[in-house]
Amino acid sequence: MIMKILIKNGRVVDPANKIDEILDILIENSKICKVAKNIKNEADTVIDATDKIVIPGLVDMHVHLREPGREDKETIASATAAALKGGVTSVLAMPNTQPAIDCAKNVCLLKRIIKDMAKANVFIAGAITVGRLGEELSAIPQLKKQGVLAISDDGASIENEKLMLIALKRAKAQKVLVISHCEDKSLSLKGVVNLGFTSTRMGLRGISKESEYKIVKRDIQLAEKIGAPIHITHLSCSESVEIVARAKKKGIRVTCDTAPHYFSLTEEAVLGYDTNMKVNPPLRSKEDMASI
């Protein structure tokens, strides 16, 4: 029995096929069989998508599923259900779980949970270092063998420059992407908000922008040195944006991401002492937000 769904009058945006116009979509047995204007077809379900955007499933390459170990914060079931609700059909899970995804055994554990509980596609990022402690490299070939697509100590920066260089070399050999959380802890010093007028006004320890962009610059230079790709995650300040832009112009294989709060909120959001506004890296100035 053929089950048909007809989506009518939506703004269909499909970059791969260079489509951006008002169209109908006919789906038969879960497969798109026709995209055109004014499709005339008897369907089991008709969805009116007038004034709505119809797009391929989105990919979120930086999610914290928290499982295993911190199910009090999130689970793979709840996170992937939320992803689907927002149109995200594939996610890349960061390794900041307990235990960290730093060895083949822990990857296998995560894969079993994903198989049983995930409602969307879940890809896995392994840890750069054992326990995400920045001291000893994880066995990157073994992680790759288990299907890991990227490595990151997300939430922690690799302070040891030599160790980061070796990680980039090994990741390049395995064709695994390094995702770098850039934070110089000697400069961020347990700060809680952006260093500036707002932190002074509130009497809170500030986190300088230099603590981010100094490591952004270092890690891009290391990647350039050996011709490895690198991805800089959750940029928050204008200096970081400028460093990445200059690197791209030079042909360095660097990409980056940010998060919605960095282009929609400023440090002034913390003035009410709302801990929901305390993020890492912190919310920055209006100028930084504009740059992001």
Disulfide bonds with the S-S distance in Angstrom:
none
